[in-house]
Amino acid sequence: MGLAPNDMWGGIGTEYKGINFWYDRISDNDYVIYFDLSVGEALYYNSYTKEWE
């Protein structure tokens, strides 16, 4: 996927088709993905809860 470290979130971030997103591992089995929607607004997916926030 071409992911690279992202200093802002401390996770792994990249851009795809103009959308920024980050991947953070929260445990051996779980992760959170953040999608930038606009300034100050993001969409989060938590694999532990299996919910979008």
C-alpha positions, 0 to 999 in steps of 0.5 A, spaced: 500 500 500 505 504 500 504 506 507 509 511 511 510 513 518 506 519 519 509 524 525 502 527 526 498 521 529 504 517 530 501 511 526 502 509 519 499 514 514 498 515 506 494 518 501 490 514 496 486 518 491 486 525 494 484 522 501 489 521 507 488 515 512 492 512 517 493 506 520 494 505 528 495 498 531 492 498 538 493 491 540 496 484 537 489 483 534 486 490 533 487 496 529 484 503 528 483 506 521 482 514 520 480 517 514 481 525 513 474 528 511 475 535 511 479 540 516 477 537 523 473 532 521 475 524 520 472 517 520 474 512 524 474 504 524 475 500 530 476 493 528 475 491 536 468 494 536 467 493 528 464 500 528 465 506 524 465 512 528 
